[in-house]
Amino acid sequence: MSPAQMTNLGIMASSLMFGVLMWHIVTAIDLNFFINFENVPSPARVFTAFFAHVQTEIFWTHIGVSMRRILISFSVATVLGIAIGLVMGRSKIARAFIMPYIEVIRPIPAVAWIPLAILMWPTEESSIIYITFLGALFPIVLNTLHGVEQTPEVLVRASQSLGASRSAVFRHVVIPAALPSIAAGLAIGMGVSWFSLLAGEIISGQYGIGYFTWDAYSLINYQDIVVGMLVIGFLGTGSTAAVRLMTRPMLAWQKRTR
């Protein structure tokens, strides 16, 4: 690890420690100025509850169920989203046909889909996966479309002048040029998929970290609410980091061209 990376890690760790310290201070003095921290649990209570939960099987079941739902829905959204974005980017007819559906459906929040999803799909599990899939799909489609549109026309014409076929131009020019935007869309889609998943789990789930958090709220168990929130944050961060790590080899050509 380079000195610059070590410095960045040190700054990040210091930032997190500062945040925990401020959290401890405002809960210790029961700060109630514009924002009320009187009922917010302290870091010690939250960490104690967390370490108690990690020793139980049901807590890991909640995490495992959420991760499985994310894996299934995000994988399907990745395949379909990239394919739809590439087709829309290279075909004006396909774009004119598909774009109205995207623009109408995309603004609908995940919570609004829940009643219809329950009616459409045979099980609650499939309805939650469907809602999560929708959350991840649109960022992937739009970022892929943007990447294809940003392909330098001079590269396309240069490859055509050298005798490249349309399929060769698509494989060797358009897709590599769109990869940075596709990678960004995958990272954004992963974050949105967690938001959509939790909305589905809160309303219609029986397991999952979103259900765990909502159940803690129903029982007025404040420390477990924060435990669920923090676990969601770390799982989302880890999932996004995994997506970036997997897409990094596909973007190695960028470093060679700089």
Order of alpha helices (4+ residues) and beta strands (2+ residues): alpha-alpha-alpha-alpha-alpha-alpha-alpha-alpha-alpha-alpha-alpha-alpha
